Amino acid sequence: MGWTTSFIRDDRVVLASLGIGVVSLVYFMQTILEHYRDKAEIKPVQPKTQYITQETEDSIQLSTLETLLGHYNYGIREVAAKIICERAAHDDSVIETLLWGITRPDYDERMKNLRALAMIMDNYTISKLDTRKGYSALVRSLELSLDPEEETLDDEDWDEEPLRDWTEKTCLVFIKTLIDRRGNGNPIGLEKLVKAGFVQKWVAKQNWGSSVEQRQQNFAKYMHNRHNRIKEILVRVRATLPGHLELEKAGLVRETFEEDHDNDVSLSSDFIGQMLSGIHYLGGDDIGARLEARTSTMEQSLEELRLRQRHREAMVLNDGNHPLNSGDIIQRDYGGPPPADLVGPEAQGE
């Protein structure tokens, strides 16, 4: 009992007890205050990610979109511009109005409509122009953009396409995209392009030269030396019967099919098939007989080419120790007897 009393009365024990009590009280009060502070705090509501649905886009009025186009935020302006372009691209009346605009003689009006058309078109909406009306409008715009003072296209080392008018280059971009939009080509689009007068209204009016011979030579040099968008379109056009006949009428290619040295359109069975498939474009007995005779000439040329190639595709193994015979010649097996000129005298005798 005395020991306990003396321990309680010890100053060090009293001071330690007071210290522990003060620290506990401070910690307890701090905990209570933090609890009430967190409870009384008004936390801001976290914004939820929202996407603009098609219904929301359709519900936006044009006046609202016009206001959003002048917004200080670039993202809002961009979204508003995209909505307007999508609406215009899916509105047939807008497309017809723009196509009508690009055929106007006034240069500024034509350029304004071309810029608008280029803005609203993309890889998905370009199909809106894959119509007869679309090709006719593009060809008419090209015709209006002709330069009466154009230099003769006879320079082999100079490509004039980058210096052409902006309206011409834009129309050519549209045409190139349309005829290439189906991977391996768009035969129906090429037929529409030719029927719209692409050759006679624009290609034939280029300054190829004064005489027929100069025009044919300059056109052949252009197709051989150039590597631009115009040549790519002309290669596709020339590979079809309607396009080739139109180029003949324009005096740019010869009427007889000769071996093509620039390897753009080779004499092949596929090319003959394309030519035959397009006979309905012009019709008539005279044209049919002409095409039949020309096809026969092409088939003979093909056979001659195959024969020459077959003669070349042979390998002779002879070190000079014995006379040449058929056993020294190795050639491809074409399923028939070898040509007489590739067989030695001994084999011919057999």
C-alpha positions in Angstrom: 0.0 0.0 0.0 2.7 2.4 0.8 4.6 1.5 -2.4 1.5 2.3 -4.5 0.9 5.6 -2.7 4.5 6.7 -3.2 4.4 5.7 -6.9 1.3 7.8 -7.5 2.8 10.8 -5.8 5.9 10.5 -7.9 6.2 13.7 -10.0 7.5 11.8 -13.0 4.5 9.6 -13.1 2.2 12.5 -12.9 3.9 14.4 -15.7 3.9 11.3 -17.9 0.2 10.8 -17.3 -0.6 14.4 -18.1 1.5 14.2 -21.3 -0.3 11.1 -22.5 -3.7 12.6 -21.7 -2.9 15.8 -23.7 -1.7 13.9 -26.7 -4.7 11.7 -26.7 -7.1 14.6 -26.4 -5.4 16.5 -29.3 -5.5 13.4 -31.5 -9.2 12.8 -30.7 -10.2 16.4 -31.4 -8.3 16.3 -34.7 -10.0 13.1 -35.7 -13.5 14.6 -34.9 -12.7 17.8 -36.8 -11.5 16.0 -39.9 -14.6 13.9 -39.9 -16.9 16.9 -39.8 -14.8 18.7 -42.4 -15.0 15.8 -44.9 -18.7 15.5 -44.2 -19.4 19.1 -44.8 -17.2 19.3 -48.0 -19.2 19.7 -51.2 -17.4 17.6 -53.9 -17.8 18.6 -57.6 -19.8 16.1 -59.7 -17.4 14.2 -62.0 -18.4 14.8 -65.7 -19.7 11.8 -67.5 -18.4 10.9 -71.0 -21.1 11.7 -73.5 -21.2 10.9 -77.2 -23.1 12.7 -79.9 -25.7 10.3 -81.3 -27.3 10.6 -84.7 -30.5 11.8 -83.1 -28.6 14.5 -81.3 -27.0 15.6 -84.6 -30.3 15.7 -86.5 -31.9 17.7 -83.7 -29.4 20.5 -84.0 -30.8 23.5 -86.0 -28.8 25.2 -88.7 -28.8 28.4 -86.8 -27.2 26.7 -83.9 -24.6 25.1 -86.1 -23.9 28.5 -87.6 -23.3 29.9 -84.1 -21.0 27.0 -83.2 -18.9 27.6 -86.3 -17.9 30.9 -84.7 -17.1 29.4 -81.3 -13.7 30.2 -79.8 -13.0 26.5 -79.1 -11.4 24.8 -82.1 -12.8 21.4 -81.2 -16.4 22.7 -81.2 -15.9 24.5 -84.5 -14.5 21.3 -86.0 -17.4 19.1 -84.8 -19.9 21.7 -86.2 -18.1 21.7 -89.5 -18.1 17.9 -89.7 -21.9 17.8 -89.0 -22.6 20.3 -91.7 -20.4 18.5 -94.3 -22.1 15.1 -93.5 -25.5 16.7 -93.9 -24.5 18.2 -97.2 -22.9 15.0 -98.5 -26.1 13.0 -97.8 -28.4 15.6 -99.3 -29.0 14.9 -103.0 -30.3 18.4 -103.6 -27.0 19.9 -102.3 -24.9 17.6 -104.5 -27.0 18.6 -107.6 -26.6 22.3 -106.7 -22.8 21.9 -106.4 -22.6 19.9 -109.6 -24.5 22.6 -111.3 -22.2 25.2 -109.8 -19.0 23.6 -111.1 -20.4 23.9 -114.7 -20.8 27.7 -114.5 -18.7 29.8 -116.9 -17.8 32.2 -114.1 -14.4 31.1 -112.8 -15.0 32.3 -109.2 -18.4 30.6 -108.9 -17.0 27.4 -110.4 -14.0 27.4 -107.9 -16.3 28.1 -105.0 -18.5 25.1 -105.8 -15.5 22.9 -106.4 -14.0 23.8 -103.0 -17.3 23.0 -101.3 -17.6 19.7 -103.2 -14.0 18.8 -102.2 -14.7 19.7 -98.6 -17.8 17.5 -98.1 -16.5 14.4 -100.1 -14.6 11.6 -98.6 -13.9 7.9 -99.4 -17.4 7.0 -98.4 -19.5 9.8 -100.0 -17.5 9.9 -103.2 -20.0 7.4 -104.6 -22.5 10.2 -104.9 -20.5 11.4 -107.9 -20.4 8.0 -109.6 -23.3 8.9 -111.9 -23.7 10.1 -115.4 -24.6 13.5 -114.1 -21.5 13.6 -111.9 -19.2 12.6 -114.7 -20.8 15.1 -117.1 -20.4 17.9 -114.6 -16.7 17.1 -114.0 -16.0 16.9 -117.8 -17.8 20.2 -118.4 -15.8 21.8 -115.6 -12.6 20.5 -117.2 -13.7 21.9 -120.6 -14.3 25.3 -119.1 -10.8 25.2 -117.5 -9.0 24.8 -120.9 -6.1 27.1 -121.4 -6.3 28.6 -125.0 -2.6 29.6 -124.7 -1.4 26.2 -123.6 2.0 25.2 -124.9 2.5 22.1 -127.1 2.8 19.0 -125.0 6.0 17.8 -126.8 8.6 18.2 -124.0 9.7 14.8 -122.8 11.5 16.1 -119.6 8.9 18.5 -118.3 5.7 17.6 -116.5 3.1 20.4 -116.8 0.5 18.9 -114.4 1.6 20.7 -111.2 1.2 24.0 -113.0 -2.3 23.3 -114.3 -5.2 25.3 -113.0 -6.6 24.4 -109.6 -10.0 23.6 -111.0 -8.5 21.1 -113.5 -6.4 19.4 -110.9 -9.4 19.1 -108.5 -11.6 17.5 -111.3 -8.9 15.1 -112.2 -8.6 14.0 -108.5 -12.3 13.3 -108.5 -12.1 11.3 -111.7 -9.1 9.3 -110.6 -10.7 8.5 -107.3 -13.9 7.4 -109.0 -12.3 5.0 -111.5 -10.1 3.5 -108.8 -12.7 3.1 -106.1 -13.3 -0.6 -106.7 -9.7 -1.8 -106.4 -9.2 -3.4 -109.8 -10.8 -0.5 -111.6 -14.3 0.7 -112.4 -15.3 -0.4 -115.9 -18.8 1.1 -115.6 -17.3 4.4 -114.3 -14.9 4.4 -117.3 -17.8 3.9 -119.7 -19.7 6.8 -118.1 -16.6 9.0 -118.2 -16.1 8.3 -122.0 -19.8 8.8 -122.7 -19.6 12.1 -120.9 -17.1 13.3 -123.5 -13.9 13.2 -121.5 -11.8 12.5 -124.7 -13.4 14.7 -127.2 -14.2 17.6 -124.9 -10.9 17.8 -122.9 -8.2 15.3 -124.0 -8.6 16.1 -127.7 -8.5 19.8 -127.1 -5.1 19.7 -125.4 -2.3 21.2 -127.5 -0.9 18.0 -128.9 0.3 19.6 -132.2 -1.0 21.0 -135.4 -0.9 17.9 -137.7 -2.3 14.4 -137.1 1.2 12.9 -137.1 2.4 15.4 -134.5 -0.6 14.7 -132.3 0.0 11.0 -132.4 3.7 11.3 -131.7 3.3 13.8 -128.8 0.5 11.7 -127.3 2.6 8.6 -127.5 5.6 10.4 -125.9 3.3 11.8 -123.2 2.0 8.3 -122.4 5.6 6.9 -122.4 7.4 9.6 -120.3 4.8 11.1 -118.0 4.1 9.6 -114.5 1.2 11.8 -113.4 -2.5 11.6 -112.7 -3.5 12.5 -116.3 -1.5 9.6 -117.7 -3.0 7.2 -115.2 -6.5 8.2 -116.3 -5.7 8.0 -120.0 -4.2 4.5 -119.6 -7.4 3.3 -118.1 -9.5 5.0 -120.8 -7.3 3.7 -123.6 -7.7 0.1 -122.3 -11.4 0.1 -123.1 -13.1 -0.1 -126.5 -15.1 3.1 -126.2 -12.1 5.0 -125.0 -9.7 3.7 -127.7 -12.2 4.5 -130.4 -12.7 8.0 -129.1 -8.9 8.5 -129.1 -8.8 7.3 -132.7 -11.5 9.8 -133.6 -9.5 12.5 -132.0 -6.4 11.6 -134.0 -4.3 10.7 -131.0 -3.8 7.0 -131.7 -3.5 4.9 -134.8 -6.4 2.8 -136.0 -4.2 -0.4 -136.2 -3.2 -2.1 -133.0 0.6 -2.4 -132.9 2.9 -3.7 -130.2 2.9 -1.2 -127.3 6.4 -0.5 -126.2 5.6 1.4 -123.0 3.9 -1.7 -121.4 0.9 0.3 -120.3 -1.7 -1.6 -122.5 -0.2 -4.9 -123.8 -1.8 -7.1 -126.4 -3.3 -9.8 -124.2 -6.4 -11.9 -124.2 -7.8 -9.9 -121.3 -7.5 -6.7 -123.4 -9.2 -8.4 -126.4 -12.0 -9.5 -124.0 -12.4 -5.9 -122.8 -12.5 -4.7 -126.4 -15.2 -7.2 -127.3 -17.3 -6.5 -124.2 -17.6 -2.8 -125.1 -19.0 -3.3 -128.6 -22.5 -2.3 -127.4 -21.2 1.2 -126.8 -21.3 2.2 -130.5 -23.2 -0.6 -132.3 -23.7 -0.9 -136.0 -22.7 -3.6 -138.5 -19.9 -1.5 -139.9 -18.3 -1.0 -136.5 -18.9 -4.7 -135.7 -17.1 -5.8 -138.8 -14.3 -3.4 -138.2 -13.9 -4.6 -134.6 -14.0 -8.3 -135.8 -11.2 -7.6 -138.4 -9.2 -5.7 -135.9 -9.6 -8.5 -133.3 -8.4 -11.1 -135.9 -5.3 -8.9 -136.5 -4.7 -8.7 -132.8 -5.0 -12.5 -132.4 -2.5 -13.0 -135.2 -0.1 -10.6 -133.5 -0.5 -12.4 -130.2 0.3 -15.7 -131.9 3.4 -14.2 -133.4 4.5 -12.8 -130.0 4.0 -16.2 -128.4 6.0 -17.9 -131.2 8.9 -15.4 -130.8 8.8 -15.8 -127.0 8.9 -19.5 -127.4 11.9 -19.3 -129.7 13.7 -17.2 -127.1 12.9 -19.4 -124.1 15.4 -22.1 -124.9 18.8 -22.9 -123.3 21.6 -24.5 -125.3 24.2 -26.6 -123.4 27.1 -27.5 -125.7 30.8 -27.1 -124.8 31.9 -27.3 -128.5 33.2 -30.9 -128.3 30.5 -32.4 -130.4 28.0 -31.1 -133.1 24.8 -29.4 -131.8 21.8 -31.8 -131.5 18.4 -31.9 -129.9 19.8 -33.2 -126.7 21.7 -30.0 -126.1 18.6 -27.8 -126.2 16.5 -27.4 -123.2 13.2 -25.5 -123.6 9.8 -25.3 -121.9 7.3 -28.0 -122.6 4.2 -26.3 -124.2 2.4 -29.5 -124.8 3.3 -30.0 -128.4 6.3 -30.8 -130.7 9.2 -28.4 -130.5 9.7 -25.8 -133.3 11.7 -27.0 -136.3 14.2 -24.2 -136.0 15.1 -25.3 -132.4 15.7 -28.9 -133.3 19.1 -30.1 -134.7 19.6 -31.8 -138.0 19.7 -35.2 -136.3 16.4 -34.7 -134.6 14.8 -33.4 -137.8 16.0 -36.4 -139.7 14.4 -38.6 -137.2 
